[in-house]
Each structure stands twice: as C-alpha cells, then as structure tokens.
C-alpha cells in the first residue's frame, strides 16, 4: 500500500537565495498548539579546543534491535511533547552546555555515544527520537535479512548474515557550501513552520515543525543534518541561482488596492509553481509508509520512495494527526546510486531473491543481473564462482566493462 505526501495546511512563501542555496519558507495557516518539538543536544566529549567547526564529532551507536546497531554522527535528538486533551503544550527549549566547565580538554579521539532505540518514550507525554536517522535506518534496513531461500547462487555469508554490515555515505550541512551562511542571514517569516532547501535548485530537504516557536528554535539545526552526495556536489560546483522576482504590469495598477492584488497574484503564482514544479519529485503518491509510534492523536511514521530512476527520490519521517494533517517532516534526498540499490533490493525481494525470475521480470539476462548486483556494491552476496561465471559471460558477449 502506498500513500501520498502533501504540504496541506502549509503555504509557500517567496524564496530567498544565497549563492547556490535557495530556501523556500513554509508558513502554517494555523499553528499546532498541542504538539511541540525541541532539540536535545548530545554531549560532545573528547574534542580539541582548536577543532574545526566541521570536524568529525564522533559516533553514536543506537541499538535498533537485539544484536543490530545503527552507527552514525547524530548531533541531537528531537523531543516531542503533546497533550491528550488538545490544550497547548510548551516546548522545554534547547539546552546548551558550556564546554569550559568540562576542565582540560581530553586527548583528541573519536568518542562513542550509546543510545537505546531510535524512538524512546521519556515520560507520559514526551517522546525522544533521532531526527532524519529514523528514516536513514529504515533505508539501511531495507530487506536487510537478505535471501529468505538458500538459492545456490548466494554465498554462505548472504544466507547467514544478510546485508550486514550495510553502509551509506552522506555529508553534514556544514560541508554544503553556502548553507550555513544562508541559514544565518535569511529572514524567518512570521508564522514560519518549515522550509524547503535547494542546492542549485535541486531539492535537498524539507523540514516542517508544528509551531513557529519550534521552527525558530530548530532553524539552525539544519546545518547539522545529513545531505547526499548530489547536493554537496551541486552546492560546491554550481554558480549562484537566479532570484524569482515579482513582475507587475504598470498599466494594470491604478491604486494601492490594485498593487496589493497584483502582489497577491504574484505570490500565489510562485507558490503554485514551487509546489507543482520545483517540489514535484517530493510531493505526490508512491510512498511506502510505516508507523513507528502513536502519540495520542498523532502518529510518527517513516517512509520510503518508489525508487524511480532519473528523478528525485526522498526518504524521511513525519508526524501526522488523525486527519492526516502534517505536523512534522524531515527528508533526505537519495543519490541515483542509492536509488538503484533500493530498487534492486525491492526487485530481488519481490521474486524471493530468485535470480532467474528477477532477471526475467526486468528483461535482462541472469549474468547481467548478477553484474548489476556487483555494481550496486552487493557482489559479496554472490558466490565467487558464480560471479566469475557472470564476468566471463560478459566478456564473451562483448559487454565486459
């Protein structure tokens, strides 16, 4: 079953640009009062005082299941606070720790922080979860168990361990050129509860929170989020993007009311262009959604895209109410290689990891499928003699790489 992703209840406002970065504000018609979000910063021991701002800050290890762990750089968690009777909830606020109170700096090393589960209930109406990493763990866990039937082509490692270990690469926002400056200098609109981030007008991420006060508190955390290889590349190598400016025909303006109406039409046209064209790859049907936790009348879920090649595919997590209204959203754009890996795993799982049946469904030969598996980074799942046979077949057919 697939579902649609929309920005219902949010209004797109005119974008602001800084070099190759474009930020598109999202404003709520009515703030959500009975659900609030705030950041819980993780301690960061073991760094030298002269460490660069973009220095690697150590690893967090999250136990997602018994004997299965998710390892990544996780600078903070989000804490969701809600009320069961619909009355307003107040965010606890981000707490900052003064590093000067820690005494002398420890020798430079890579610290490890251990967490129990991606989502954990802290109190009756408080839930701690790892933003963005909740979605990333879902992508990494895609068909993680590997072949369910011990077909002869798969290696003993594939049968015993599945895809473990599974790893993907990403960049922090500090490494995305221009993003930190853009977040620092851009104006936050009245009522703003979200933003869509673009690099060279490629949609990088969307971020939505329930209340304008939450957004003001969490706006700067976007620089600590993860961004894909494509976004890092675009931000580094592309020229500044053009600004979309309103154009009003002088002859149509005879009063302040005419000018106000013309400006309103320009704002509406921009919002329609953004939602239908610029954000088209993000918004729409085809997402596979999985519920993670129920919080009163709200539901925390994560989603996977349809893994369609040659278009933008986004993973993410969201919180919706009982009517489907979006309260929270955070997304990550996959690279084309990550899309191909996701699609390949879905295809294999759909045919119970039978190579012959999967190849027939895809319209390729079995050796071609085997080499696709190797190109995707999963060659270790095949027996070595089987993989050698596929390579020899490719050489004989003149398709050796």
Phi and psi in degrees as a GROMACS rama.xvg file:
@    title "Ramachandran Plot"
@    xaxis  label "Phi"
@    yaxis  label "Psi"
@TYPE xy
-112.591  156.251  UNK-2
-131.955  167.469  UNK-3
-102.688  144.467  UNK-4
-107.002  123.96  UNK-5
-132.651  167.274  UNK-6
-111  37.4254  UNK-7
-58.325  135.325  UNK-8
90.7577  -5.86885  UNK-9
-118.063  143.758  UNK-10
-115.809  132.825  UNK-11
-79.9051  131.421  UNK-12
-109.746  164.996  UNK-13
-56.0462  140.535  UNK-14
-77.3677  161.266  UNK-15
-125.957  139.947  UNK-16
-120.347  149.661  UNK-17
-145.755  104.099  UNK-18
61.9855  -123.505  UNK-19
-91.4494  3.8007  UNK-20
-101.106  133.528  UNK-21
-124.311  126.705  UNK-22
-109.901  126.793  UNK-23
-110.876  110.906  UNK-24
-70.288  146.707  UNK-25
-120.635  123.816  UNK-26
-113.802  136.525  UNK-27
-83.7585  141.258  UNK-28
-65.1503  -42.6957  UNK-29
-140.015  121.339  UNK-30
-60.7797  149.623  UNK-31
-88.2857  120.539  UNK-32
-96.4162  -26.0986  UNK-33
-96.6467  11.0794  UNK-34
-140.423  125.741  UNK-35
-131.577  151.793  UNK-36
-123.882  142.643  UNK-37
-146.066  164.556  UNK-38
-96.0025  140.452  UNK-39
-113.187  104.247  UNK-40
-73.8824  139.354  UNK-41
-87.6542  142.764  UNK-42
-60.9068  151.196  UNK-43
-129.34  66.6354  UNK-44
-73.2056  159.767  UNK-45
87.1418  16.4056  UNK-46
-105.036  142.344  UNK-47
-68.6175  151.863  UNK-48
-65.0997  -27.4555  UNK-49
-94.1062  13.9938  UNK-50
-62.5715  137.118  UNK-51
-65.412  153.236  UNK-52
-57.632  -30.4237  UNK-53
-97.7687  16.1197  UNK-54
-65.4592  151.902  UNK-55
-66.9365  129.773  UNK-56
-99.9628  17.5585  UNK-57
96.5849  176.168  UNK-58
-115.609  143.055  UNK-59
-106.099  135.999  UNK-60
-114.391  118.385  UNK-61
-113.917  123.921  UNK-62
-81.0841  106.796  UNK-63
-90.8945  -28.1431  UNK-64
-151.571  164.374  UNK-65
-55.5361  126.065  UNK-66
67.2516  16.9188  UNK-67
-132.751  126.602  UNK-68
-129.685  147.279  UNK-69
-107.853  127.329  UNK-70
-121.878  124.918  UNK-71
-165.525  172.815  UNK-72
-85.2286  115.825  UNK-73
-125.48  100.109  UNK-74
-71.9787  -24.7795  UNK-75
-160.577  163.374  UNK-76
-111.789  160.889  UNK-77
-103.295  143.114  UNK-78
-116.129  119.64  UNK-79
-96.3558  128.763  UNK-80
-120.499  130.377  UNK-81
-139.384  164.198  UNK-82
-117.351  147.166  UNK-83
-84.3044  -16.0722  UNK-84
-106.624  8.9981  UNK-85
82.9572  -0.291069  UNK-86
-73.991  156.92  UNK-87
-59.4485  143.472  UNK-88
-114.84  142.532  UNK-89
-105.328  134.966  UNK-90
-71.3304  144.341  UNK-91
-71.3099  -25.3968  UNK-92
93.8363  147.052  UNK-93
-73.3137  133.83  UNK-94
-105.961  128.613  UNK-95
-105.415  140.883  UNK-96
-107.869  132.604  UNK-97
-80.7542  112.339  UNK-98
-65.1664  -18.4725  UNK-99
-68.1094  -19.9065  UNK-100
-83.8216  -0.0330234  UNK-101
-89.5565  0.667805  UNK-102
81.6187  -159.001  UNK-103
-65.1274  142.947  UNK-104
-65.314  142.077  UNK-105
-78.3663  162.439  UNK-106
-57.5618  147.242  UNK-107
-63.4504  130.668  UNK-108
-159.964  176.067  UNK-109
-101.52  102.776  UNK-110
-73.81  153.949  UNK-111
-117.394  134.466  UNK-112
-119.623  133.843  UNK-113
-108.714  133.123  UNK-114
-128.382  149.391  UNK-115
-101.832  104.106  UNK-116
76.0681  150.732  UNK-117
-70.565  -34.0287  UNK-118
-126.323  127.629  UNK-119
-144.634  133.074  UNK-120
-77.0034  121.453  UNK-121
-91.5576  -30.8075  UNK-122
-156.013  -176.93  UNK-123
-56.7556  -42.3006  UNK-124
-122.593  34.5866  UNK-125
-135.749  133.041  UNK-126
-130.807  127.003  UNK-127
-100.503  129.98  UNK-128
-143.311  159.491  UNK-129
-92.3028  105.705  UNK-130
-64.7495  139.395  UNK-131
72.2252  -40.6827  UNK-132
-71.9986  -23.4333  UNK-133
-60.7881  -41.9124  UNK-134
-73.6757  -41.4674  UNK-135
-63.6227  -39.2683  UNK-136
-63.5849  -35.4515  UNK-137
-64.2697  -37.4827  UNK-138
-68.8722  -43.5301  UNK-139
-65.8246  -28.5523  UNK-140
-85.0148  1.9874  UNK-141
-60.2416  113.066  UNK-142
51.687  40.0397  UNK-143
-62.8243  -28.402  UNK-144
-71.0429  -13.9996  UNK-145
76.6298  -160.103  UNK-146
-57.9963  130.185  UNK-147
-86.3345  -19.4745  UNK-148
-119.265  135.244  UNK-149
-79.8989  67.8197  UNK-150
-62.512  150.435  UNK-151
-66.9759  -20.4272  UNK-152
-74.7715  -22.3812  UNK-153
-85.008  144.947  UNK-154
-73.5625  164.344  UNK-155
-63.1765  -33.7594  UNK-156
-62.8638  -40.9248  UNK-157
-63.4967  -39.0071  UNK-158
-71.6856  -40.672  UNK-159
-81.0546  -38.3081  UNK-160
-119.092  -7.8131  UNK-161
64.6315  -136.169  UNK-162
-90.6874  9.38245  UNK-163
-77.521  132.028  UNK-164
-83.1766  149.803  UNK-165
-117.289  129.146  UNK-166
-137.304  148.177  UNK-167
-137.736  156.745  UNK-168
-107.312  147.953  UNK-169
-153.869  165.726  UNK-170
-114.958  145.555  UNK-171
-78.2778  160.454  UNK-172
-60.8304  -26.517  UNK-173
-60.2649  -29.5179  UNK-174
-88.1188  -3.71185  UNK-175
-90.4803  111.518  UNK-176
-58.4403  126.53  UNK-177
90.6456  -15.6066  UNK-178
-67.763  -46.4425  UNK-179
-60.8392  -41.9136  UNK-180
-65.6382  -40.9228  UNK-181
-61.8186  -44.392  UNK-182
-66.2038  -29.6372  UNK-183
-76.3897  -39.0135  UNK-184
-99.5129  -17.3558  UNK-185
-71.7822  147.742  UNK-186
-77.3273  136.786  UNK-187
-93.3144  122.443  UNK-188
-71.7474  150.943  UNK-189
-59.2218  130.627  UNK-190
78.7697  6.86151  UNK-191
-69.1898  129.621  UNK-192
-125.914  10.1919  UNK-193
-175.403  175.635  UNK-194
-156.591  148.444  UNK-195
-112.557  125.927  UNK-196
-101.882  130.965  UNK-197
-122.733  144.496  UNK-198
-123.691  119.002  UNK-199
53.7093  35.2805  UNK-200
61.5007  19.9636  UNK-201
-94.892  125.96  UNK-202
-64.9969  115.409  UNK-203
-92.0756  -44.9382  UNK-204
-165.374  154.986  UNK-205
-124.048  141.747  UNK-206
-139.55  124.281  UNK-207
-135.399  138.792  UNK-208
-130.082  167.576  UNK-209
-71.3881  -34.3715  UNK-210
-135.079  146.233  UNK-211
-56.9567  -36.0059  UNK-212
-64.2921  -35.9884  UNK-213
-63.816  -42.2208  UNK-214
-64.5177  -42.2541  UNK-215
-61.2883  -35.6339  UNK-216
-74.4663  -29.9707  UNK-217
-106.473  -3.35438  UNK-218
-51.606  -46.7155  UNK-219
-71.2745  -17.0188  UNK-220
-68.739  -14.5671  UNK-221
-60.5053  -26.599  UNK-222
-73.4742  -15.6782  UNK-223
-96.1476  -5.63769  UNK-224
-71.653  170.489  UNK-225
-96.1435  142.741  UNK-226
-134.087  148.425  UNK-227
-77.4691  171.815  UNK-228
-59.9163  -40.2703  UNK-229
-60.3911  -44.0092  UNK-230
-65.9732  -43.5957  UNK-231
-60.2217  -42.4167  UNK-232
-64.9892  -47.9761  UNK-233
-61.9412  -43.5911  UNK-234
-66.6236  -29.3963  UNK-235
-82.0582  -37.7394  UNK-236
-108.038  -8.63521  UNK-237
-96.1419  162.35  UNK-238
-81.2523  166.735  UNK-239
-57.4982  142.189  UNK-240
-83.8065  150.096  UNK-241
-73.438  153.221  UNK-242
-90.9077  142.253  UNK-243
-89.2495  113.414  UNK-244
-106.814  144.559  UNK-245
-69.7107  141.071  UNK-246
-124.442  117.089  UNK-247
-115.585  129.071  UNK-248
-76.5696  120.231  UNK-249
-57.6027  -39.2882  UNK-250
-65.3196  -19.6108  UNK-251
-90.1954  -3.3661  UNK-252
-109.252  116.502  UNK-253
-123.375  -4.61467  UNK-254
-157.004  171.177  UNK-255
-63.1919  -33.983  UNK-256
-64.25  -39.6097  UNK-257
-64.1913  -41.5462  UNK-258
-65.1816  -40.8948  UNK-259
-64.1536  -40.9554  UNK-260
-66.7648  -40.8997  UNK-261
-65.0267  -41.4112  UNK-262
-64.1086  -38.6359  UNK-263
-62.6722  -40.0602  UNK-264
-65.3636  -39.724  UNK-265
-62.33  -41.2795  UNK-266
-63.685  -42.2683  UNK-267
-65.9934  -40.6785  UNK-268
-64.8793  -40.5835  UNK-269
-62.9709  -44.4762  UNK-270
-61.7077  -41.9338  UNK-271
-65.6378  -41.0555  UNK-272
-63.8275  -42.6633  UNK-273
-63.5889  -50.8636  UNK-274
-68.0477  -34.9412  UNK-275
-89.7566  -26.466  UNK-276
-114.517  -60.9265  UNK-277
-66.5256  -37.9793  UNK-278
-100.861  16.7244  UNK-279
-62.3156  -35.5859  UNK-280
-70.4509  -25.2049  UNK-281
-86.3658  -44.4952  UNK-282
-89.4659  141.773  UNK-283
131.791  -172.725  UNK-284
-84.2408  -179.828  UNK-285
101.75  -2.47032  UNK-286
-84.339  141.239  UNK-287
-98.8555  116.395  UNK-288
-110.12  141.281  UNK-289
-129.784  124.101  UNK-290
-69.9935  136.039  UNK-291
-108.531  -40.1669  UNK-292
-158.419  146.114  UNK-293
-107.416  128.864  UNK-294
-123.749  87.6886  UNK-295
62.3344  -120.618  UNK-296
-89.2593  6.0341  UNK-297
-109.84  155.737  UNK-298
-133.846  124.592  UNK-299
-91.0399  126.221  UNK-300
-136.377  162.958  UNK-301
-125.883  157.395  UNK-302
-139.357  155.307  UNK-303
-121.92  148.64  UNK-304
-83.7759  177.089  UNK-305
-77.0921  -0.928721  UNK-306
55.1511  54.8525  UNK-307
-91.2254  124.978  UNK-308
-69.5633  160.092  UNK-309
62.7214  29.0076  UNK-310
-153.506  167.804  UNK-311
-74.0372  130.93  UNK-312
-123.125  130.873  UNK-313
-124.989  136.675  UNK-314
-102.265  164.564  UNK-315
176.927  -177.181  UNK-316
-134.1  155.335  UNK-317
-151.131  157.953  UNK-318
-121.205  127.827  UNK-319
-127.022  156.346  UNK-320
-91.2057  -173.93  UNK-321
-66.6927  -18.3236  UNK-322
-95.4234  3.79183  UNK-323
84.75  5.09446  UNK-324
-70.3045  135.723  UNK-325
-77.207  123.259  UNK-326
-106.23  -34.8871  UNK-327
-145.233  142.778  UNK-328
-152.726  136.99  UNK-329
-145.406  130.092  UNK-330
-126.305  163.968  UNK-331
-139.303  128.612  UNK-332
-86.4463  126.738  UNK-333
-79.7885  148.798  UNK-334
-76.175  166.678  UNK-335
-64.4818  -33.6986  UNK-336
-66.8151  -37.322  UNK-337
-68.0693  -36.0214  UNK-338
-63.5583  -44.4952  UNK-339
-62.9784  -38.8427  UNK-340
-65.2159  -42.9209  UNK-341
-62.8647  -43.3763  UNK-342
-65.7498  -40.4417  UNK-343
-62.6867  -43.8592  UNK-344
-64.4533  -39.5734  UNK-345
-63.1026  -42.2851  UNK-346
-64.1359  -44.512  UNK-347
-62.6817  -43.6771  UNK-348
-65.8703  -34.4748  UNK-349
-63.4864  -27.8478  UNK-350
-113.199  29.5614  UNK-351
55.6906  33.6483  UNK-352
61.8288  23.7089  UNK-353
-85.4822  112.727  UNK-354
-63.5661  -42.1469  UNK-355
-63.6596  -44.8931  UNK-356
-67.7946  -39.7198  UNK-357
-66.2938  -43.1777  UNK-358
-61.9588  -42.4215  UNK-359
-62.3698  -40.7367  UNK-360
-66.4164  -32.218  UNK-361
-87.8352  -7.89811  UNK-362
75.0923  30.7162  UNK-363
-128.154  170.027  UNK-364
-82.4993  162.935  UNK-365
-63.5252  -42.1041  UNK-366
-61.0055  -37.9171  UNK-367
-63.4495  -40.1364  UNK-368
-65.2904  -40.9593  UNK-369
-60.0321  -39.4494  UNK-370
-73.3888  -28.8214  UNK-371
-63.0857  -40.8594  UNK-372
-61.8698  -42.1511  UNK-373
-65.5802  -44.247  UNK-374
-61.5229  -30.6353  UNK-375
-78.0104  -3.09069  UNK-376
93.1683  11.9184  UNK-377
-111.125  20.7278  UNK-378
-60.4321  -27.4832  UNK-379
-67.6564  -12.8105  UNK-380
-78.5299  -18.466  UNK-381
-94.374  148.231  UNK-382
-61.726  144.072  UNK-383
-62.0436  -40.5482  UNK-384
-67.511  -32.8913  UNK-385
-68.6551  -43.3029  UNK-386
-64.8705  -40.2476  UNK-387
-62.4037  -38.972  UNK-388
-62.8553  -41.2693  UNK-389
-64.4712  -39.9739  UNK-390
-65.6291  -41.6351  UNK-391
-63.6771  -39.8666  UNK-392
-62.2917  -40.3351  UNK-393
-65.3045  -38.808  UNK-394
-65.6871  -41.6177  UNK-395
-65.8034  -33.7551  UNK-396
-86.1665  1.68158  UNK-397
77.1907  17.5713  UNK-398
-113.361  21.8144  UNK-399
-67.9208  142.978  UNK-400
